[in-house]
């Protein structure tokens, strides 16, 4: 068997596994078609007149704008309890003392002194809780795919309709300062921008201080319509020290001073939004879907009254994507085409002096526009692909048709409006929430193609070529040792447990703008055990010889040949250990092929088990926290191991060729 034949056959088997992994990934993980359609003021989301005679009003689009300007302060990893008001101590209970509690005191003071001007929400984040995916959700209102978590190192421009595109298309001046991830997501979209490198998680102050250098002068200049400031210090402090470190208290106190300074400079036509893109674990990491990771803070404030009622005792829980349609309508913009978020209806009720009927009608109008936009998206999406469940889609469209008809009847019959308004609002909210739930469910569907390809790969015959057979127990033990080494070196198959500090090994000052090198270092640290054991797998060919006893071994003689054996004792000796490889060179490459196939089979069984667990439990609460990350780690580990196996076999073949050449030279020398 030739060298090239062995390597090509193993590469073909690997390709079958790769194809299966790719098919399963596209069929199971959150996947969807990204539509490039854009909403516009010239094209309303559906039939019927726009609310309040919006057409023709300056600055109006689908709905008349309520604010001319917005200041969006994005505090990376601002967990909800970081902003939650600190309640007074209850007698008889031990006091709670945590470094991050009560540090954003300005929020609590505003909520107490101006209850109709501000509101604090618990923002429910969709996993994965990585920054790039959250920025996509906060600007498009959609659900980024799960597998995009890997592109957190190399962001790419957003092609879907989004708030930034809508702002720039209507001539709004958008100024940005902070995390340079926005530079890649929205290239050339900002009228003025101050980007700062974001990957060095050990640096707590460079980005934040850079923002503060430009924030207040930019506000005072008035040369902006939307001002976005993305602070990173809290997130980096969590990665470096954790949330319970005194440094976290310092960073939150700094953010509190920033909020106070902004509130003092706000004008009546300006809305302040303070939001966290995600939370963090007790160790300061994020990426999964634990309660602390998906719970972020959202704070809204305006110098003019926003809400007709005082805040509830417990902050309302809203999906994070709800901010997108809300901001769009408040600014008089079209809602981004692919948004599946629900408007925060309370913000369209008017101030504290608003009448209950007019407030409810305003909420119904905003919800109806939102529902028309979502219905249009579902119709366009279902026409382009078959991802959505047809039965559920039909039920939702019937629900929307009924709610829309009731809303139109409401506008034409104001006498019975008071009794019908709550029903219409409830129907519209039911449609919006049902649409979002259907999208989440439909974009996590399982494909059986992966199983079929694995069965094909598993059916490849594995022969037994002569004396070099490595037993299954040895190959299995070798593969299990690779897994054991992965765990014993402190790794776990979840994103928050990745050793991000490995990115700075040999580079304590960071990497500048380079992203591939830190990603390579982190990957090498994570999958080193897979690579080393795969490269060393061909050494298992020595296993049968290592199991032999030391010393010379007599060849087995057939009965009746004892006399002949006494006459030729030199022929009784048999070479031991690796020297026996030279006795049957024609079997050597076949033995390598057999060993490689066995190792790939065991690795394939491991990843197949992960795929089965993820597919069977795809509706389990922990699917995105445990089973999907485990599958991703196993898939990447399989790819690394298979490449390492091919390299190891190629290296052994190269060494064998060199040894064979040396033997031939030695025999020629002896013959002379």
Helices and strands as residue ranges (DSSP letters): H 3-28, G 51-53, E 69-75, H 80-83, H 105-113, E 118-124, H 131-140, G 146-153, H 163-169, E 174-179, H 181-185, E 192-196, H 206-221, E 226-231, H 233-240, H 246-265, E 270-275, E 295-302, E 317-319, H 322-330, G 345-348, H 356-384, H 390-412, G 414-416, H 417-442, H 449-458, G 466-468, H 472-488, G 495-497, G 500-504, H 516-526, H 528-535, G 537-542, H 543-546, H 562-567, G 569-572, G 577-584, H 585-616, I 623-627, H 628-671
